[in-house]
Amino acid sequence: MSDFSLRRLVALPLLAAGLVLPGLPRAAIEEPRVTFALREVGGGIGYEWGQGTLTYMGKSYPFRIAGGGIGSLGYVRVKADGHVADLGKITDFNGSYWQAGADAAVWRGAGYAAFENQKGVHLYVHMTMRGAHLGASIQKLSVTLLQAPASGSAPQ
């Protein structure tokens, strides 16, 4: 089989898929995403606060995040981005998210965290950190959407 024929054999199914996929709603393809920035200060008991954005069904929803944990020492700024799993309806995003783990940063650091709330919603995020911080804790972060979803914009 010539190189040209092989390319055609591979290209035709991809072209056909490209003609079918644009008919699907974007939200059916995209998973919910989350980004947030927070600050943490700790002297044994840590306190965290910040804000972020949930992107769900093609819409952006700002949220506030606050909480803390035991076993935190220092000050750090965190930027996180990742995906949301098991989000049945937008209002299930609100809640108390729990995570157990350890992290450290001396000037800069990076990490990964997995959180779960009482409604079974999971956040899986990659974090970058700046500051001097040492933590081995159980964290509880309260997440609150700052605007109610508009009627008809997403499943309630």
C-alpha positions, 0 to 999 in steps of 0.5 A: 500500500502506498504512503498516499493510500495509507494517509487516505485510509486514516484521513477519511474516518477522521474527516467523517468524525469531524463532520459528526462531532460538530453537531454535538453540544460543546457541553456534552464534550467538555468536562467541568473545569475549576480554577482558583487562587487562595492564600493560606496562613498557618501557625499550627492551625491554618486558614485559607481564603480565595476565589475561583471560577467553575466552568460548567456547561459552557458558562462560568460561575465565580465562587468563594473559597474559605476554610482551614486545616490542622498542621499548617505552618507559614504563608503561601499563595496557591493557584490551582486548576483542574477538573470536576467529577461527579457534578450532577447539578450546578448547586451540588458544587456548593459545599464543604470539601475535605482533603487529607495530605501534606505539602511544602513550599520554600519560595516555590512549590507544586502539588496535586490535590483531590477534594470531595464534598458531602454531595460526592462532587470531586475536585482534582487540581494541580497546584502551584505555590509561592511562599514558605509553607509546611503542612500535613493536615486534614483540610476543610474548604467551604465553596460557595457560588457567588451567583445563582445559575440563571434559569434555563442556563444549566441543569438545576 
